[in-house]
Amino acid sequence: MAVESEGIEDDEQFSASLQRAVSFVRCCRSSERDSSMPKPSASKDIDGYISQFPADVQAILEKVRATIRRAAPDAKETISYQMPAFKQHGILVYIAAWKKHIGLYPPIFGDKAVEKAVARYAGPKGNLQFPLDEPIPYDLIERIVGLRVSQD
């Protein structure tokens, strides 16, 4: 029974974290873009989303996408909340391009080592922000997605 309770608590914690991430995205979506980063229009698929950005950001998004696919080969791609999302039983992660960073949602919990590794990238609502002017930690993204797969 303790295992079931932990699962429910994790689901509730995940739900609360996802709601915070969605609120953050809605709040900041318009304020972080400038003329060099267009506000994405409603895309039907991830290819359409990625194609709206400058070539250097497209390359990063494609590599993030490939990293997620490697860590979660059975995940289905979709667009949810106007962002690329990867799901199996539920949403594993969302990604989004911003003026100065790539965002990864929802906030990460459940593995202290991963939580410690992502701490420097934590945004104001617990989401992750990988600065575009620094190397993107693709190996860390792969670990995060692996954790999310195990939690799904």
Secondary structure, 3 states (H helix, E strand, C coil): CHHHHHHHHHHHHHHHHHHHHHHHHHHHCCCCCCCCCCCCCCCCCHHHHHHCCCHHHHHHHHHHHHHHHHHCCCCEEEEECCEEEEECCCEEEEEEECCCEEEEECCCCCCHHHHHHHHHHECCCCCEEEECCCCCCHHHHHHHHHHHHHHC
